[in-house]
Amino acid sequence: MSKIIIIAEAGVNHNGNLELARKMVKEAKRAGADYVKFQTAVPELVISSIAPKAEYQKDTTGAEESQLDMCRKIHLPLADYQGLADLCREEGIGFMSTPFDLVSIDTLAPLGMDYWKIPSGEITNRPYLRKIGALEGRVIMSTGMSTIDEVEAALKVLEQAGTTRGRVWLLHCNTQYPTPMSDVNLLAMNELRSLGVAGVGYSDHTVGITVPIAAAALGATVIEKHFTLDKTLPGPDHRASLDPAELRAMVAAIRDVENALGDGKKRVSDSERPNIEVARKSIVAARDIMAGETFTEENLTVKRPGNGLSPMLWDTVIGQKASRDFPYDSLITL
């Protein structure tokens, strides 16, 4: 079984502060994540001056400023991402960043990312999808706010541009921050799997770590979760993010689930093998049985331990003659 890829989503929780972003790289590594992921954008190329904030953004950052003004404050300059990629290599954790515009794609292309991450909001952006697809890299695409038909249409754009669906991982996602449990719908991963992609996973916006762990148990091959250094920091995503301790707990729990899933073959494990003798039963004498006496339903019974004749041989034993004396509770042999 392939290792579950765990992406610690730093996003814009650095609030535009490069030093905070660098600290987030180190915390993601400490937590055991495979990748730390940022969000790269030129706000003016992504958001028009008339674009409203989402309701959760109004709740967390106020309704007075525009979405564009909010994003101008929390995005890093494009020049900072080379240094973050270099730091990730030094720390031994994978670097990823989601581009939100075509210029950001060009900025990230030379940085050697293992995967391109397509966010839910770009799944209907044909020029964007076409540019990512033409790079012919591996792609992880979130599918929040999407129907299965829209996901299929996006896959076709990627394919036509040069990236086969065999190089695409689809993440089930709900983009509400935080997502109500009743809207999570983890079983939708099964429908995404039917599209013939490399794998499916889950990008989580619920509170806590329960749902990502459940997604791992249901076969997610990629798990993405927002984290922050401090949930009380200003900004739109901190409240719905994990703090470093929670991130470490999530990673540890997913690794436990991953280990527990095994290879799917039903067998006796090495750890339980000694319990066979203790917990299973054998055919034993229900009373003293004399040599030459016929074994019957009355003079035989089934008891522990399980190191004698299996009770599955009951019908074979009944009717045979005792070859010797068998005291009460002794194991029967033929």
C-alpha positions as CSV (number, residue, x, y, z in Angstrom):
1,M,0.0,0.0,0.0
2,S,1.3,3.5,-0.9
3,K,1.9,5.9,1.9
4,I,-0.8,8.5,2.5
5,I,0.5,11.9,1.5
6,I,-0.2,14.4,4.2
7,I,-0.2,18.1,3.2
8,A,0.1,20.7,6.0
9,E,-1.8,23.6,4.4
10,A,-0.1,26.8,5.5
11,G,-2.1,28.7,2.9
12,V,-2.0,32.4,3.8
13,N,-1.9,31.8,7.6
14,H,1.4,33.6,7.6
15,N,-0.5,36.8,7.1
16,G,2.0,38.0,4.5
17,N,4.9,37.7,7.0
18,L,7.8,35.8,5.6
19,E,9.3,35.0,9.0
20,L,5.9,33.4,10.1
21,A,5.9,31.4,6.8
22,R,9.4,30.1,7.6
23,K,8.3,29.1,11.1
24,M,5.4,27.3,9.5
25,V,7.7,25.2,7.4
26,K,9.6,24.1,10.5
27,E,6.4,23.3,12.4
28,A,5.0,21.2,9.5
29,K,8.2,19.2,9.4
30,R,8.1,18.7,13.1
31,A,4.6,17.4,12.9
32,G,5.6,14.8,10.4
33,A,3.8,16.1,7.3
34,D,5.1,15.2,3.9
35,Y,4.5,18.6,2.4
36,V,3.9,22.1,3.6
37,K,1.7,24.1,1.1
38,F,1.3,27.8,0.6
39,Q,-0.9,29.9,-1.7
40,T,0.7,32.0,-4.4
41,A,-1.2,34.9,-6.0
42,V,-1.0,38.3,-7.4
43,P,-4.2,39.6,-5.8
44,E,-5.0,42.1,-8.5
45,L,-4.9,39.2,-11.1
46,V,-7.2,37.0,-9.0
47,I,-9.9,39.3,-7.5
48,S,-11.8,42.2,-9.0
49,S,-12.5,45.3,-7.0
50,I,-16.2,44.3,-6.8
51,A,-15.7,40.8,-5.6
52,P,-17.4,40.3,-2.2
53,K,-16.0,38.4,0.7
54,A,-17.3,35.0,1.7
55,E,-19.5,35.0,4.8
56,Y,-16.8,33.2,6.8
57,Q,-14.3,35.9,5.7
58,K,-16.7,38.6,6.9
59,D,-17.0,36.8,10.2
60,T,-13.3,36.5,10.7
61,T,-12.0,39.7,9.2
62,G,-14.9,42.1,9.1
63,A,-17.2,43.2,6.3
64,E,-15.8,46.7,5.8
65,E,-12.8,46.0,3.6
66,S,-13.1,44.3,0.2
67,Q,-11.9,40.8,-0.6
68,L,-9.1,42.3,-2.7
69,D,-7.8,44.5,0.1
70,M,-7.9,41.6,2.5
71,C,-5.9,39.4,0.1
72,R,-3.4,42.2,-0.6
73,K,-2.4,42.1,3.1
74,I,-2.1,38.4,3.6
75,H,-0.2,37.3,0.4
76,L,3.6,37.1,0.2
77,P,5.5,38.8,-2.7
78,L,6.2,36.3,-5.5
79,A,9.9,36.7,-4.9
80,D,9.6,35.0,-1.5
81,Y,8.6,31.6,-2.8
82,Q,12.1,30.6,-4.0
83,G,13.4,31.1,-0.5
84,L,10.6,29.0,1.0
85,A,11.3,26.2,-1.5
86,D,14.9,26.3,-0.5
87,L,14.1,26.2,3.2
88,C,11.8,23.2,2.6
89,R,14.7,21.3,1.0
90,E,17.0,22.2,3.9
91,E,14.4,21.0,6.4
92,G,13.6,17.8,4.6
93,I,9.9,18.5,3.8
94,G,8.3,18.8,0.4
95,F,7.4,22.3,-0.9
96,M,4.1,23.0,-2.5
97,S,2.1,26.1,-3.3
98,T,-1.2,26.6,-5.0
99,P,-1.1,29.2,-7.8
100,F,-4.2,31.3,-8.2
101,D,-3.3,33.0,-11.5
102,L,-1.2,32.5,-14.6
103,V,1.7,34.7,-13.5
104,S,1.9,32.7,-10.2
105,I,2.1,29.5,-12.3
106,D,5.1,30.9,-14.1
107,T,6.7,31.9,-10.7
108,L,6.3,28.4,-9.3
109,A,7.2,26.4,-12.4
110,P,11.0,26.6,-11.8
111,L,10.8,25.6,-8.2
112,G,10.6,21.9,-8.8
113,M,7.4,21.0,-7.0
114,D,6.4,17.3,-7.0
115,Y,2.8,18.2,-7.6
116,W,0.8,21.1,-8.9
117,K,-2.1,21.9,-6.6
118,I,-5.3,23.1,-8.2
119,P,-7.8,24.8,-5.8
120,S,-11.5,24.2,-5.9
121,G,-12.2,27.7,-7.2
122,E,-10.2,27.1,-10.4
123,I,-11.9,23.9,-11.5
124,T,-14.0,25.9,-14.0
125,N,-11.1,28.1,-15.2
126,R,-10.2,26.7,-18.6
127,P,-7.2,29.0,-19.4
128,Y,-5.8,28.1,-15.9
129,L,-6.4,24.4,-16.3
130,R,-4.9,24.4,-19.8
131,K,-1.7,26.1,-18.6
132,I,-1.3,23.6,-15.7
133,G,-2.1,20.7,-18.0
134,A,0.5,21.8,-20.5
135,L,3.2,21.4,-17.9
136,E,2.6,17.6,-17.9
137,G,3.4,17.3,-14.2
138,R,1.5,15.5,-11.4
139,V,-1.6,17.3,-10.3
140,I,-3.6,17.3,-7.1
141,M,-7.0,19.0,-7.7
142,S,-9.5,19.9,-5.0
143,T,-13.2,19.5,-6.0
144,G,-15.1,21.7,-3.6
145,M,-18.3,23.3,-5.0
146,S,-18.2,20.9,-7.9
147,T,-20.5,18.4,-9.5
148,I,-19.1,15.1,-10.8
149,D,-19.7,16.5,-14.4
150,E,-17.7,19.6,-13.7
151,V,-14.8,17.5,-12.3
152,E,-14.9,15.3,-15.5
153,A,-14.9,18.4,-17.6
154,A,-11.8,19.8,-15.8
155,L,-10.0,16.4,-16.2
156,K,-10.7,16.6,-20.0
157,V,-9.2,20.0,-20.2
158,L,-6.1,18.8,-18.4
159,E,-5.9,15.8,-20.7
160,Q,-6.3,17.8,-23.9
161,A,-3.4,20.1,-22.7
162,G,-1.1,17.1,-22.0
163,T,-1.7,15.8,-18.5
164,T,-3.4,12.4,-18.4
165,R,-5.8,11.6,-15.6
166,G,-3.5,8.9,-14.5
167,R,-1.3,11.7,-13.2
168,V,-4.1,13.4,-11.3
169,W,-5.3,13.0,-7.7
170,L,-8.7,14.3,-6.9
171,L,-9.5,15.6,-3.4
172,H,-13.0,15.6,-2.2
173,C,-13.6,19.0,-0.4
174,N,-16.2,21.3,1.0
175,T,-15.1,24.9,0.9
176,Q,-17.2,26.2,3.8
177,Y,-15.0,27.3,6.7
178,P,-15.7,25.5,9.0
179,T,-17.6,22.7,7.2
180,P,-20.6,21.4,9.1
181,M,-20.3,17.6,9.7
182,S,-23.6,17.1,7.9
183,D,-22.1,18.5,4.7
184,V,-18.8,16.5,4.7
185,N,-20.0,13.6,2.6
186,L,-16.8,11.6,2.7
187,L,-18.3,8.8,0.7
188,A,-18.2,11.1,-2.3
189,M,-14.6,9.9,-2.6
190,N,-16.0,6.7,-4.1
191,E,-17.6,8.6,-7.0
192,L,-14.4,10.5,-7.7
193,R,-12.5,7.2,-7.7
194,S,-14.8,6.1,-10.6
195,L,-13.2,8.7,-12.9
196,G,-10.1,6.6,-13.4
197,V,-7.6,9.0,-11.8
198,A,-4.3,8.1,-10.0
199,G,-6.0,8.4,-6.6
200,V,-8.5,10.2,-4.4
201,G,-8.1,12.1,-1.2
202,Y,-9.7,14.7,1.0
203,S,-9.1,18.4,1.7
204,D,-10.5,19.2,5.1
205,H,-12.1,22.3,6.5
206,T,-13.9,20.9,9.5
207,V,-13.0,21.7,13.1
208,G,-10.7,19.2,14.6
209,I,-9.0,16.1,13.3
210,T,-11.8,13.5,13.3
211,V,-12.8,13.7,9.7
212,P,-9.3,13.6,8.1
213,I,-8.7,10.4,10.2
214,A,-11.9,8.9,8.9
215,A,-11.0,9.8,5.3
216,A,-7.7,7.9,5.8
217,A,-9.7,4.9,7.0
218,L,-11.9,5.1,3.9
219,G,-8.9,4.9,1.5
220,A,-7.8,8.6,1.0
221,T,-4.4,8.6,-0.5
222,V,-3.9,12.4,0.1
223,I,-5.0,14.4,3.1
224,E,-4.8,18.2,3.2
225,K,-5.5,20.2,6.3
226,H,-5.0,23.9,7.2
227,F,-2.8,24.8,10.2
228,T,-1.7,27.9,11.9
229,L,0.9,28.9,14.5
230,D,-1.8,30.7,16.5
231,K,-5.6,30.5,16.0
232,T,-6.1,33.9,17.5
233,L,-4.1,35.7,14.7
234,P,-6.0,38.0,12.5
235,G,-6.9,36.6,9.1
236,P,-9.7,34.5,7.4
237,D,-8.5,31.0,7.9
238,H,-6.9,30.8,11.4
239,R,-10.1,29.8,13.3
240,A,-10.7,26.7,11.2
241,S,-7.1,25.6,11.2
242,L,-5.2,23.3,13.5
243,D,-2.5,24.6,15.8
244,P,0.9,22.8,15.8
245,A,0.0,20.4,18.5
246,E,-3.2,19.4,16.8
247,L,-1.4,19.0,13.5
248,R,1.1,16.6,15.1
249,A,-1.8,14.6,16.6
250,M,-3.5,14.4,13.2
251,V,-0.4,13.2,11.5
252,A,0.2,10.6,14.2
253,A,-3.4,9.3,14.0
254,I,-3.4,9.1,10.2
255,R,-0.1,7.1,10.3
256,D,-1.7,4.8,12.9
257,V,-4.7,4.3,10.6
258,E,-2.5,3.8,7.6
259,N,-0.5,1.1,9.5
260,A,-3.8,-0.5,10.7
261,L,-5.3,-0.8,7.2
262,G,-2.7,-3.4,6.2
263,D,-2.7,-5.2,2.8
264,G,-6.3,-6.4,2.9
265,K,-5.5,-10.1,3.0
266,K,-7.2,-12.1,5.7
267,R,-4.6,-14.1,7.6
268,V,-3.4,-15.0,11.1
269,S,-1.1,-12.2,12.4
270,D,2.1,-13.0,14.1
271,S,0.9,-11.2,17.2
272,E,-2.3,-13.2,17.6
273,R,-0.9,-16.6,16.6
274,P,-0.1,-17.6,20.2
275,N,-3.7,-17.0,21.1
276,I,-5.0,-19.9,19.0
277,E,-4.1,-22.4,21.6
278,V,-5.6,-20.2,24.4
279,A,-8.8,-19.2,22.8
280,R,-9.8,-22.0,20.4
281,K,-11.1,-25.4,21.6
282,S,-10.4,-29.1,21.1
283,I,-12.3,-32.3,21.4
284,V,-11.9,-33.6,25.0
285,A,-13.4,-36.4,27.1
286,A,-16.6,-35.4,28.8
287,R,-16.0,-38.3,31.3
288,D,-13.6,-41.1,31.7
289,I,-13.5,-43.2,28.5
290,M,-12.1,-46.7,28.5
291,A,-10.0,-48.2,25.7
292,G,-12.2,-49.7,23.0
293,E,-15.2,-47.6,23.9
294,T,-17.0,-45.9,21.1
295,F,-16.8,-42.1,21.0
296,T,-20.3,-40.6,21.2
297,E,-22.1,-37.2,21.7
298,E,-22.4,-38.2,25.4
299,N,-18.8,-39.0,26.2
300,L,-17.2,-36.2,24.2
301,T,-17.3,-32.4,24.5
302,V,-15.5,-29.3,23.3
303,K,-13.2,-27.2,25.6
304,R,-10.1,-25.1,25.6
305,P,-7.1,-25.3,24.9
306,G,-7.0,-25.4,21.1
307,N,-3.9,-27.6,20.7
308,G,-5.8,-30.9,20.2
309,L,-8.2,-32.2,17.6
310,S,-10.3,-29.4,16.1
311,P,-14.0,-29.5,16.8
312,M,-14.4,-29.2,13.0
313,L,-13.4,-33.0,13.0
314,W,-16.3,-33.8,15.4
315,D,-18.3,-35.9,12.8
316,T,-15.1,-37.8,12.0
317,V,-14.4,-38.7,15.6
318,I,-18.0,-39.7,16.5
319,G,-18.4,-43.5,16.1
320,Q,-14.7,-44.4,16.2
321,K,-13.2,-46.5,19.0
322,A,-10.9,-45.2,21.7
323,S,-7.4,-46.6,21.2
324,R,-6.6,-46.1,24.9
325,D,-8.1,-44.8,28.1
326,F,-8.9,-41.1,28.1
327,P,-9.4,-39.6,31.5
328,Y,-12.0,-36.8,32.0
329,D,-11.0,-33.5,30.4
330,S,-8.1,-35.1,28.5
331,L,-7.5,-34.3,24.8
332,I,-8.8,-36.9,22.4
333,T,-6.4,-38.4,19.8
334,L,-7.1,-40.8,17.1
